[in-house]
Amino acid sequence: MTVHTDVLIVGASAAGLATAEAVRRSGFDDRITMIAAELQAPYDRPPLSKQVLSGAWDRHRTRLRPADFIVSLDLDLTLGETALSLDVASRTVQTDRRTIAADHVVIATGAYPRGLPYQPQLRGLHMFRSIDDAMALRADLLEADRLVVVGDGVLGAEIAATARGMGADVTVVGPQTGLMESQLGSAVAAILTELHAAQGVRTRLGAQVVGFTEADRRVTGVRLAAGDTLPADVVVVAIGAVPATDWLSGSGLHVDDGVVCDRWCRAADGIHAAGDVARIRDAPTGSTYRRENRTNATEQGIAVAADILGVATPPTPIPYFWSDQFGTKIQVDGSIRRDAEMSVLDGDPAAGRFVASFQCDGVVTGILGWNMPKQSRRHRGRIGIAVSDVEEGVATGLGRRHHVRQ
Ligand SMILES: Cc1cc2nc3c(=O)[nH]c(=O)nc-3n(C[C@H](O)[C@H](O)[C@H](O)COP(=O)(O)OP(=O)(O)OC[C@H]3O[C@@H](n4cnc5c(N)ncnc54)[C@H](O)[C@@H]3O)c2cc1C
């Protein structure tokens, strides 16, 4: 039997819930069905590698909204229900429980952690995406001394910082020359790597992992291409995420490392995608991007709701993410290329508080705040502006600054 609904949202996390809330906020009182593969009530992921892993928060504090608020949205919400396929023409989703046809389908299935091609199943070897993953890693860390984090990106650096704060002996291994280099550029990655070193985190950067050692089906180390093995009681692999699109294979949707959408997040007639799973195509240039950050998930959810309601507002093209490590709040508006030219706008890197802008080909592409959240937001308006205009004070009224080539 096929059940019918007006809006079907597949995924009940940041993007899915933002869509549902925005649709309801507008006064829409038709039926909204939301399903999620996970059993946990909608929860937030950023605290998982920070407060949940450290033990500062229990799992209930990660709830995206209080239970009574979710009830007030009047959703037909089913947790633990997995979408298996989509028929685009009829906008029908087959789940592991039923068939649901909808006027609007919203794909908000996020992403899952990428594994290494040769990754075995071993006790003590973790992936990290869900609240259960966070609890499992925490439980292991409480019993163990040595953690090796495979992955030098945002998640790897955050897990390393939190685990070190818990007293673990931590080594991070990855291919870059500095932690989070692809997000922060070389100069700030070096500062972050120094911060980790000062806190006792060891790094093996520029290194390639080729396998694991084990004893009695429990991980005992991480083997490097250089020939040595990093001994470990616990290992976490944090090498990125893969958009959760498996269930869409054969649907006819254009899937290419994400569900390809236009800037209104439209994937097909009556079908949208939002959050980590969505890849947006910029029609004039043909370029595409997929963003894995919390703000993007909310913004795209809101944009999808607006489009469903016929008041299309494409989400802001300026990305934003933050990270917290060793009490340092790092915020990035826009983007930072590895080779970008860095100008300190406020504060001083040596003092552990600064705001910097990053430019390529004379145009500001990103603003980074390091323990200066208010000041960092204030400079956001510079993004996309030619440095010459900024220097003349045309765009912002701010004065000329010192430039540092990374
Ligand atoms: C540990 C961690 C820390 C992070 N920290 C930060 C941070 O500090 N700053 C920042 O900006 N961003 C951070 N992020 C990124 C941010 O959390 C994500 O961008 C955001 O969660 C994406 O939301 P989403 O709704 O698109 O997807 P997800 O949060 O992945 O949710 C996907 C939903 O889809 C469901 N689902 C998946 N497949 C199916 C299926 N087939 N059928 C039914 N349901 C399905 C899942 O159960 C879930 O409800 C972090 C992410 C992680 C994992």
The ligand as a MOL file (V3000), in Angstrom:
LIG
                    3D

  0  0  0     0  0            999 V3000
M  V30 BEGIN CTAB
M  V30 COUNTS 53 58 0 0 0
M  V30 BEGIN ATOM
M  V30 1 C 31.6530 14.9620 14.4460 0
M  V30 2 C 31.2740 16.1380 13.5910 0
M  V30 3 C 31.6200 17.4260 14.0160 0
M  V30 4 C 31.2660 18.5230 13.2470 0
M  V30 5 N 31.6350 19.7750 13.6570 0
M  V30 6 C 31.3150 20.8490 12.9150 0
M  V30 7 C 31.6970 22.1580 13.3240 0
M  V30 8 O 32.3450 22.3480 14.3500 0
M  V30 9 N 31.3190 23.2100 12.5470 0
M  V30 10 C 30.5930 23.0390 11.3880 0
M  V30 11 O 30.2940 24.0260 10.7110 0
M  V30 12 N 30.2150 21.8050 10.9700 0
M  V30 13 C 30.5580 20.7110 11.7040 0
M  V30 14 N 30.1980 19.4540 11.2910 0
M  V30 15 C 29.4220 19.2940 10.0370 0
M  V30 16 C 27.9130 19.3670 10.2900 0
M  V30 17 O 27.5730 18.6930 11.4510 0
M  V30 18 C 27.1940 18.7790 9.0890 0
M  V30 19 O 27.4860 19.6230 7.9900 0
M  V30 20 C 25.6990 18.6670 9.2900 0
M  V30 21 O 25.4120 17.7280 10.3040 0
M  V30 22 C 25.0110 18.2230 8.0160 0
M  V30 23 O 23.6560 18.0510 8.2750 0
M  V30 24 P 22.7450 17.1770 7.3010 0
M  V30 25 O 21.3580 17.3040 7.8500 0
M  V30 26 O 22.9940 17.5580 5.8900 0
M  V30 27 O 23.2630 15.6710 7.4160 0
M  V30 28 P 23.4500 14.7050 8.6470 0
M  V30 29 O 23.6750 15.4760 9.9000 0
M  V30 30 O 24.4670 13.7030 8.2380 0
M  V30 31 O 22.0210 13.9510 8.7770 0
M  V30 32 C 21.6000 13.0100 7.8360 0
M  V30 33 C 20.2660 12.4430 8.2470 0
M  V30 34 O 19.8300 11.5460 7.2370 0
M  V30 35 C 19.4970 10.2860 7.8080 0
M  V30 36 N 19.7000 9.2810 6.7530 0
M  V30 37 C 20.8200 8.9620 6.0780 0
M  V30 38 N 20.5660 8.0370 5.1310 0
M  V30 39 C 19.2500 7.7580 5.2020 0
M  V30 40 C 18.3680 6.8940 4.4820 0
M  V30 41 N 18.7770 6.1340 3.4530 0
M  V30 42 N 17.0620 6.8640 4.8540 0
M  V30 43 C 16.6010 7.6260 5.8650 0
M  V30 44 N 17.3860 8.4700 6.5670 0
M  V30 45 C 18.6840 8.5420 6.2370 0
M  V30 46 C 20.3580 10.1850 9.0420 0
M  V30 47 O 19.8220 9.2590 9.9610 0
M  V30 48 C 20.2760 11.6410 9.5300 0
M  V30 49 O 19.0530 11.8600 10.2030 0
M  V30 50 C 30.5500 18.3370 12.0330 0
M  V30 51 C 30.2090 17.0360 11.6060 0
M  V30 52 C 30.5800 15.9500 12.3780 0
M  V30 53 C 30.2170 14.5600 11.9140 0
M  V30 END ATOM
M  V30 BEGIN BOND
M  V30 1 1 1 2
M  V30 2 1 2 3
M  V30 3 2 2 52
M  V30 4 2 3 4
M  V30 5 1 4 5
M  V30 6 1 4 50
M  V30 7 2 5 6
M  V30 8 1 6 7
M  V30 9 1 6 13
M  V30 10 2 7 8
M  V30 11 1 7 9
M  V30 12 1 9 10
M  V30 13 2 10 11
M  V30 14 1 10 12
M  V30 15 2 12 13
M  V30 16 1 13 14
M  V30 17 1 14 15
M  V30 18 1 14 50
M  V30 19 1 15 16
M  V30 20 1 16 17
M  V30 21 1 16 18
M  V30 22 1 18 19
M  V30 23 1 18 20
M  V30 24 1 20 21
M  V30 25 1 20 22
M  V30 26 1 22 23
M  V30 27 1 23 24
M  V30 28 2 24 25
M  V30 29 1 24 26
M  V30 30 1 24 27
M  V30 31 1 27 28
M  V30 32 2 28 29
M  V30 33 1 28 30
M  V30 34 1 28 31
M  V30 35 1 31 32
M  V30 36 1 32 33
M  V30 37 1 33 34
M  V30 38 1 33 48
M  V30 39 1 34 35
M  V30 40 1 35 36
M  V30 41 1 35 46
M  V30 42 1 36 37
M  V30 43 1 36 45
M  V30 44 2 37 38
M  V30 45 1 38 39
M  V30 46 1 39 40
M  V30 47 2 39 45
M  V30 48 1 40 41
M  V30 49 2 40 42
M  V30 50 1 42 43
M  V30 51 2 43 44
M  V30 52 1 44 45
M  V30 53 1 46 47
M  V30 54 1 46 48
M  V30 55 1 48 49
M  V30 56 2 50 51
M  V30 57 1 51 52
M  V30 58 1 52 53
M  V30 END BOND
M  V30 END CTAB
M  END
